Amino acid sequence: MEQMAAAMGMSVQEYQLGIGARTRMEKSLDDMRLSGGDAARGVTVERDANTPAKHLVINVTEDGKALGKDGLEKELIAALKDSNVEASKGRGQAQQEMMAYIGEEMKKMG
């Protein structure tokens, strides 16, 4: 660990903080559940904030199936795009939280 920290020009304590912050952010991204689509149109998507998603659930109801191949394809693409926008916002929020955590911990280090 000392070698890795030295290679990055950091103290071991700073290196450990960085690893801890990254781990917290990864967990935050994994735990987020974001959605897209329109249940009234018969297609919804639930995903985490990772890119690519580790958690992805696509729900198609009978209403969605009734749209036919082209209609269903259009709604599915729209739902995936919606969920991707939400995931992007979630990643931004997680990054801000990580930076705030690092800032607070750096103050404690002195």
C-alpha positions in Angstrom: 0.0 0.0 0.0 2.9 2.3 0.8 4.3 1.8 -2.7 1.0 2.5 -4.3 0.5 5.7 -2.3 4.1 6.8 -3.1 3.6 6.1 -6.8 0.6 8.5 -6.7 2.4 11.1 -4.7 0.1 10.6 -1.7 0.6 9.7 2.0 -0.8 6.3 3.0 -3.5 8.1 4.9 -4.6 10.0 1.8 -4.4 6.9 -0.3 -6.6 5.0 2.2 -9.1 7.9 2.1 -9.2 7.8 -1.7 -9.9 4.0 -1.7 -12.5 4.4 1.0 -14.2 7.3 -0.9 -14.2 5.2 -4.1 -15.7 2.2 -2.3 -18.5 4.4 -0.8 -19.3 5.9 -4.2 -19.4 2.4 -5.8 -21.9 1.3 -3.1 -24.0 4.4 -3.6 -24.2 3.7 -7.4 -25.0 0.1 -6.8 -27.8 0.9 -4.3 -29.5 3.6 -6.3 -32.7 2.6 -8.0 -33.8 4.8 -10.9 -36.7 4.4 -13.2 -37.8 5.5 -16.6 -40.7 5.0 -18.9 -44.5 5.3 -18.4 -46.5 2.6 -16.6 -49.6 3.9 -18.4 -48.0 3.1 -21.7 -47.0 -0.3 -20.5 -43.2 -0.1 -20.4 -41.0 0.8 -17.4 -37.3 0.4 -16.7 -35.6 0.2 -13.3 -31.8 0.4 -13.0 -28.9 1.4 -10.8 -26.6 4.3 -11.6 -23.7 2.3 -13.0 -22.7 2.5 -16.6 -23.4 -0.1 -17.8 -26.1 -1.0 -15.4 -25.5 -3.9 -13.0 -29.2 -3.9 -12.1 -31.6 -3.6 -14.9 -35.3 -4.6 -14.8 -37.6 -4.0 -17.8 -41.3 -4.4 -17.2 -43.7 -4.7 -20.1 -47.4 -5.1 -19.3 -50.2 -6.2 -21.6 -50.7 -2.6 -22.5 -47.2 -2.4 -23.7 -47.5 -5.7 -25.7 -50.7 -4.3 -27.3 -48.7 -1.5 -28.9 -47.2 -3.9 -31.4 -43.6 -4.4 -32.3 -42.9 -0.9 -33.5 -44.8 0.8 -30.7 -43.2 -1.4 -28.0 -39.8 -0.7 -29.5 -40.4 3.0 -29.4 -41.6 3.0 -25.8 -38.7 0.7 -24.7 -36.2 3.0 -26.2 -37.8 6.0 -24.5 -37.9 4.2 -21.2 -34.2 3.3 -21.5 -33.3 6.9 -22.4 -35.3 8.2 -19.4 -33.6 5.9 -17.0 -30.2 6.8 -18.4 -30.8 10.5 -17.8 -31.8 9.7 -14.2 -28.7 7.5 -13.8 -26.5 10.3 -15.1 -28.0 12.7 -12.5 -27.5 10.0 -9.8 -23.8 9.6 -10.7 -23.4 13.4 -10.5 -25.0 13.4 -7.0 -22.8 10.5 -5.9 -19.7 12.2 -7.1 -20.7 15.4 -5.2 -21.3 13.4 -2.1 -17.9 11.7 -2.5 -16.1 15.0 -2.9 -17.8 16.4 0.2 -16.8 13.3 2.1 -13.2 13.7 1.0 -13.2 17.3 2.0 -14.6 16.6 5.4 -12.1 13.8 6.0 -9.2 16.0 4.8 -10.1 18.6 7.4 -10.0 16.0 10.1 -6.5 15.0 8.9 -5.3 18.5 9.5 
